[in-house]
Each structure stands twice: as C-alpha cells, then as structure tokens.
Amino acid sequence: MNPITAPTFEWLQLAPVLVVLLAACLGIVIEALVPRALRFVSQVALFALAAVVAFGFLVVSWNEPKNSIGLMAMGSISLDGPTYLMWGALIIFGFLSLLIFAERRLGNGNSSFAASAASVPGSPAETEAGVARHEHTEVFPLALFSLSGMMVFVAANDLLTAFVALEVMSLPLYLLSGMARRRRLLSQEAALKYFLLGALSSAFFLFGIALVYGYTGSFDLGRINDAITNPVYGAGLLYTGMAFLAIGLLFKIGAVPFHNWVPDVYVGAPTPVTGFMAICTKLAAVGATVRIFYVALGAERWSWQPLLATVAVVTMALGVVVALTQTDMKRLLAYSSISHAGFILVAVVGATSGSLGQLTSFGSILFYLVAYGFATIAAFAIVTMVRDSTGEVHAISGWAGLGRKNPLLAGIFAVLMLSFAGIPLTGGFIGKWAVFSAAWRGGYSWLVLAAVAASLVAAYVYLRVIVTMFFAPPAEGVTVGRASGLTWVPVGLGALATAWLGLFPGPLLDLVDAASIFIR
Amino acid sequence: MITLETLVPATGLFSYAWLMIVVPAVVAAVLLLFGSILDRIGHWLAVAAVLVSFTVAAILFVQLLGADPESRAVSVPLFEWITTGMWNVKAGLLVDQLSILFAMLITGVGALIHIYSVGYMAHDERRRRFFAYLNLFIAAMLILVLADNYLVLFVGWEGVGLASYLLIGFWQYKPSAAAAAKKAFVMNRVGDLGMTMAIMSMLALFGSSSFTDVNSGAAHLTPFWATTIGLLLLLGACGKSAQVPLQAWLLDAMEGPTPVSALIHAATMVTAGVYLVVRSHEIFGMSDAASTAVVVVGCVTLLAGAWIGTSKDDIKKVLAGSTMSQIGYMMLAAGLGPVGYAFAIFHLLTHGFFKANMFLGAGSVMHAMDDDVNMRHYGALAKVTRITFWTFAMGYLAIIGFPGLAGYFSKDHIIEAAFEVSTLAGVCALVGAGITAFYMTRLMLMTFFGEKRWRPGVHPHESPLVMTVPLIILAFFSVIAGALMNWWIQEWLEPAVGNHVHEVSLVPGPIGWATLAVVAAGVALSWWLFGTKPIPDVAPASANPFTVAGRNDLFGDAINDTLVVQPTLLAARGLVATDDKLIDAAANGVGTMFAGLSSQTRRLQTGQVRSYALTMTIGVLLVGAVLILTQLG
C-alpha cells in the first residue's frame, strides 16, 4: 500500500490564477462588508490591483530560471509557453473589459448593469431599485471568477480540471448575461438560452471525458496520448469521446453548427459583458481546444483534422454570409466573431510545429487572437458610446453619418473594421496571413483557399459599416456619449495596438514564436 | 577610343555647388507658401535667387577655367538616396565642362528673362506665383544638368516637365492654355516612359545609373541592349525636345506667357534632349542603329519645323517652329557621333542666346500691339520700337547665319559635319538653312517693315527699360557668342563628350560658301514674296499642299488623333462597356446571390432555444458522420 503523500503546490508559479481567484473572493467580502456607496469604487480598485499583481507574478514566475516550465499542482496544471502567453492575454483583455464594466459617466452615473437584476422587469420593485440608484457591484467578482476559470481552463493538464474550469468560467457568464440595464427581458432570455445550451454542451463535454477515460484509463492529457500511441482496444470509444469533447469545445468557441447561442447572447447581454465574452471566452476556449487536441489527441490528428476543417469551412461561410444582411451592430459583431472562430480553426487544423523562421500553429493562433482581441475590445467599447436618449444605439442605420459627428471615433472604428476584414497595415491582416500560412504548411491548401474566399465576402460586411458611417446622411438624435477614460483607454489602446500590430508585428511574432511549445 | 572622364572629388567652393539648386528651390517654396505677404517684393526675391545661382555658376566656371584639364570634372556627392540590397543610388552632382556651360546658360539667360518678366508680368495679379514657378523651373533644370546619374537627372527631368506644365497653363482661365498644358504634359509622359525604361535597363545591366558607371559599362553592352537603351533614351529626348514624332506639343505651348516660351520652350528645357544624347554618347557610340535614328529624327525635325515656320502668321508659332528646327540641327549633330557632339552643344548655346533674344523681342512687340500675335496686323514697327527692332535684327542675323554672328559659326559646323558623315543629312541641313533664312526674313518683313496694318486703337510703343535691357544684353551675345567660343569650345568639351577636334577657320570652305548662297537665296525669295507686295490682311486661301500642310502643323494633331487618341478612346469605351455589362453584372450577380443566401440562412436563427438545441443535436450527428467518413476514407 502506498503511503499518502502530501500534495505539492507551486504557489509562486500559480500565483497569477490565485491572485485573480482571491480577488474574486475578496470582492464577495466587499459586497458583504463595505457600505453600498463605497462598493463600486472598492471593486474597481480591487480588480485593477488584482490585474496588476497577477500580471506582475506572471512576469516574475516566467522569468524565474528554475521551475518556470513544467507540470504543476500534482500534474493537473501544465505551465508552459502557451499557458504564460494565454494568461498574459487573458489578464490584459480581462482588465480592459472590466474598465468598460466600470464606466458610469456614459449612462449619467449608471453602469450598464441592471439596478436590481432579480426583480421582475417592469415591476415596482425594479423601479424602486432604480430610483434608489442601486447597482450590482457583484459583476466585478463574477467576472473575476469567470476569468480565473478561463485561466485554469487554458492550463488544465487533465480533463477533469478542464471540466471544472469550464464550469467556473461559464456559470458567472450566464449570470452576467442577464444583467443588462436596458431591454431586460431580452437580456434575461439570452441568459436563459445561454445557460440551457451551455448545460447541453457541458453534458456532451463530460460524456466525452467519460468515453475517453473509458478508452485510455486516464484523465491526464499526457497519459491519454500514451494510450493512443499504444492502442489496446478498438478505437470506436476514442472516436466517440473525441467527437463529444470537440462538441463541448466548439460550442464555447462559437463554431457552426454549435453557434446558435452567439447572436442572441451577444445582443442580449450588457455590451461590456459581450466584449468580455467575445474576447476572453474565445481566447480560453481556443486555448483549451488547442491544448486538448494537440497534447492529448495529437497522435490521432488524421482523424480530427478533417472534422475541424469541415467545421472551419462551415463556420467561416455561415458567419460571413449571415453577417451580410445584419442590421444590428452587436449582431453583426456576433456573426463576425463566429467567422473569426472559423479563421482560427483553419490554423488549428494546420497543426504545424513550425521550423526555423516559421510560426507554429499555436503561435499564429495566438497572434490572431491578440489582434482580434484588441480590435474587439475597442469595437465593443465604441458600441457603448454611440447613444441616443434611451441608451446605446445598436441599429446600424443609427450609426449613419457618425464620421461627420465624431470623425475621431468613426475613424478608429473604421480602422477596427479594416482589421477585422484583414486589410494590410492592420493587425488583422498579419493575423490572417499567419493562420493561413500555418494551415498551408499543414497541407490544407484547399482550406486556405476557402478561407481567402470567405475573407473576401467578409470585407463587404465591414466596408458596409464604414460606408454607412462616412457616406450616409447623418441619423437624427444619435450622438457620441461623453465617456470617461475608463472607456477611452480600451478604445485608444485597442486602436493603437491594431495599427501597431499591423505596422510592426515583429516583436509579438517573435514572442509567440519563442513560447509556443506545449508540454505533456 | 574615346577618353573617359576622370572625376575628382569636390573641394573648396565646389562643395557648395548645391547652392545653385537649393536657393531658387527654397525661394520658389517661400513664394508659394507665404502667399500675398510677398506680393510686392516676391519677383525681386526670385530675380535675386537666380542671380545667386548665376554667381555660383560663374565662380565655378572661372575655377574650372583655371584648373588643369585633367581635373575639370568634379563630383559633388550629396547623400545616399536609395539603398536596397541590389542597388545603392547616391544623389550627387557632377560639375564638369559640359554641365557648367549649361548651368551658366540656364542661370544667365534665366536671370535676364526673370528681369524681363518683372516688366512683362507687371500687370498680372498672379505675378508672385509666376515667379515661383520660374524659380522652380530653374532649380529643376539645374538638377537635370548637374545630376551625376540618370536617376537624379530624371528628378530634374520631371521637375522641368512640371514647371513647364504649370507655366504653359499659367493663364488657366483660357481653355486653350489649359488644354495646351495638358497636351504638353501627356506627350512628355510618352517620352518619360522611354526614359524610365532606359534607366531601369541601366540599373538591371550595370547595377548603377551613374554616368561614370554607364559610360564605362557601355563598352560591354551587347548590340541589342545598346540599341534598345539608345532608342529609349532617344524617345525620352524626343518628348522633351519636341522632336518628331512627339513634336506636336511645342506649338501649343506658346499659349504660355512669352518669357516662358523664351526660357523653357526655346533656350533651355527643350534642349535637354540634346544634352541627354550627348551625355549618353558612349551608349550611342556602341550602336549605329541608335545614332542613325538620332540623325533621322534630327533631319526630319529640322525640315518639319522650318516648314511649319514658313506658313504661320502667329509670330510666336513661327519662332516655335524655328525652335523645333534648330533643335533638329542639334540632334543631327549629336547623332553624327564624335564629330558632332561639341557642335551640338555649341549650337545649343548660341541658339539659347539668339532664340531667347527673339522670343523676348516678340514679347516686346506683343506688348506694343496689345498682345496681338498675328503678324498680318503688324508692319512698320522698325521705327516705333527701335530697341526691339535692332535687338531682334541681331537675333535674326544670328539665326540665318550671317557671317561673323553666332549662328554662322555653330550652324555651319553642323552642316559641314553632316556632309562628312552622310551626303543626305548634309543636304537636309543645307536646305534647312535656306528655309530658315526664308521664314525668318518673312517674319522680319511682316513685323518691322512694309505698311502699318495695325488694328484700330492700337498705339505701339517701346517697352520699358526693364524689358529692353535684357534684350540688349542678349542681342550682344547673339552677335559675339559664336566668335567667342568658336576656337575654344571643342577642346574644352573634349574630355566630357569625347568629340574629335576639328580645324576651324574664319574663311568658309566650299560647303560654307554653298551655305551662304542658299541662305542668300532664301532671303531673296522671301524679299520677293513678302517685301515687294502688300501683305493681305487675312491669310489668302491656298490650295498649295505645302502651305496647307504647314498651316496645319503638318497634320501633327490629326496624326496623333487618328493613331493614338481615337484608338485609345475606342478602347476606353470598350472597356467601360465591358466593365458595366460584364464585370459589374457578374459582381452584382454574385452580390445579389450572397444577399439572397444570407437572408435565407438567417432564418435559421429563429430565437427558439428548442430549435437551437435541435441544431446542436443535428450538429452532433454531422460530427459523427464526418468522423465515420474519415475512418472509411
């Protein structure tokens, strides 16, 4: 009988996650102990502090000569280059998203969140909460919990950890989606849909875990890989498990045909939450997908590459085609997000392990995600700023003539659109070039051609927005709200980063190239 | 074997050669940028800028004169312009025997014309802008001639093209002026195409575009490439120098103010083509075909220009035809090879003086006649505008080659050299001299002699001093420039252009006598036709095909129209139709298809969570199907 050994835990290396998680818990304590008037400020200060400290720990532990790379926490967390990069990106984008959460000047002192999310929309209780200027400062700890889940999800080295992380990441998001201040019924409906479909996909994921365990006898990604390379049984169990795992992950990525929740939830959720989901959820889901498929199922890539390739084509095609006729800005961005998921999957399919001077698939994916993330955070921040007397204006027709009302903001939005479309001199172009070349080297040239065709159609979607903003007669009653720095920082940073990554992609390309080796 | 130039690095004053270019360029920018503040003094600023350039050029010239012949080619490196893996282009200047003569001509004649323009443009409300453009021209022209490689030369080449465009169209409210400017620009682009291709060929073949590298590399060229580069350079030269077949723009260019015609379209810019051919002498030396083409172009143009000159009534157009013709002489000389290079430049310089003189004289006449240019409305102006008459007469005698005056030396040398190389070319040149005498005499008679045919209300008067003094100076040089340079220029230019030095003497040889006879015949015929009978007030209708062709610029516009403009328009219309009916239709069709597809597909998004769950379940089945298919395949 083996003696029971005390579990080891690498506190320093895992500090970034722990800091975020601790901050989330402290946020709950603040809700309980701090007077109502001070809660908002305390929460904002807390998350800002948490982001800075977590990022600091990340840099410190990455630069530590010993033990910076390896399996941590008894093999359940894998700390390698991709993890560090993903964590860094998650912390930065999470921080920028939370800045938009904290914006109150745009809504005349109110945040984007409902005063009392639990009360029935239109009921006296809700009105009362509004008059009393209550606000749900719980959104900050919720987002931090979700962020900690994401950070574990991308680093999880066994499937059970991954599942728990998935739920930690998802559950707060379901809640956050239902907390919009305006159009509350739509918001609550979105939250419920998200929850139901999310639960369905989690069930598939869990089932997949069970089947893979049945085949390999382990949750550990490395051991799964060993079992696949030395098969004992027929592979039917493995394939079914693999398919179910893929379904759970593709749902979170927002790939077709598991995308249905995306437009409804993106529209219904409060815009800051949509921005958070569009970037951080996608980042986490893609990160976990790449890790599970490359590390655990890499030996079976001949089986899953055609599957993901098919999904990628359908996702890109549907994303761009349906985006063509959208009339709502948030819905357009939702379909845009779906098509970007398709482009990312193109690189996942490539599965190349880069040689000298060539990016690995993961490197190109991460570059794409960063470029997409900066553009997306700025785009959603701008969506919160375009307003009329009742709140944000989501109809694209309402954005007409924005170029004349506020040339700076419209110009920035145009640059973001060009980046989404992959026009040269923007980060989006370099990203597309990177993922396409990764797939090309992986032998999927037909997929690249399909992706190029899709980006051709996508260009129309984005250019239409630019044309509306600059060349249509201005819409009545729509103005650009006076936002505080909390919104302007993500807008400005996003725009600058988009341009910077397009003009000088070198440093980031070097970084993702240097740190894109997974460990088992 | 022709001796190649040996360059010495710039020291002392030569390091400041760039001042010649920078001063007028800066003044041009200042005049354009600072607006109406400078309206009252702007023109004097411009004059001063050119005088500074002239002073620098003169000092450098004197230094070169004193220098030992081996070290008269000075290179002035400025900066690294283009650095690529394959080529490094350094921007630099080359001050040698050839370029310094040019610089002196440009700045000297340029300064006189600037001063003249102060009077001529006195009443134009956009005078400041005019002077800014003139200064811009001076700067660009100096870049052109002082460049030490073809790429920098091309910068100046385009710069003078721009200045020429701006100045021809200076009175842009006149549609004819605007059209003429556009025409000049477009036709020059055709020539520029030749230039760019020639430069690219040089870069490809020699890895450099500097004169030294190209001239030393030319010896290793295959005949094909020597001929190709030569012909491309000739195309560029034809465009800039208004040689057949790219001659048609020069006559229209007379729409510009007269000082512009004198400076740009007579004395300097249009001779850039000759300069280019002489600079590229090593390349033309490697290809008989290319040099023969230059000779042919020169002969054809000298006759065509003279022909046009005989039948125009517009005084400026007569002079423009004459300019074409005289540049034809220079081209001919340049095409003859080493026997002709020095004479081409010699004629270029003397022509610069006497043609500028006559153009400014014509401007003075127009000034007197309220801007009327029709010589049939002139007559008997010799007594009214005495200074203009006498200075113009000096230019006249110089151009027809009256013994002892400028044109006598320079043109006779070209005719003699032409006979040395080819009898046909010699005969062309000889006949051209006769026609020149004919049309110039006609111009003199119609303008200054005979009866007054002035329109009512016109009261001719002599121009102010600011205009007549430059005329006097130019007339002085029209008289003495030939004698001044005749015994000197060949040896001076020898290292730069590699010519063969000829014996020259004052006493004409047999060809010289023949030339004098032909010229005398031309003058006499003209006197008989125009001096003895009254001039009709309206040009008489003529069935004489020579006259008809001459009046219509030898149908240059019609030929361009038929051969180039109409086919281009036709092709453009065809392309527009294809674009509208085929490409747009296809594009719109695809667009409509996608829009239809989109509105159908978006219906899948029902908003019902149960149908979403169903879609997911179908998706699961699809995933399974794809996996199974993969396993089977």
Interface residues (C-beta under 8 A of the other chain):
Chain A: L192 K193 L196 L197 L200 S201 F204 Y239 T240 M242 A243 F244 A246 I247 F251 V256 P257 F258 N260 W261 P263 D264 W302 S303 W304 P306 L307 T310 V311 L318 V321 V322 A323 L324 T325 Q326 V457 Y460
Chain B: G591 F594 A595 L597 S598 S599 T601 R602 L604 Q605 G607 V609 S611 Y612 A613 T615 M616 I618 G619 V620 L622 V623 G624 V626 L627 L629 T630 Q631
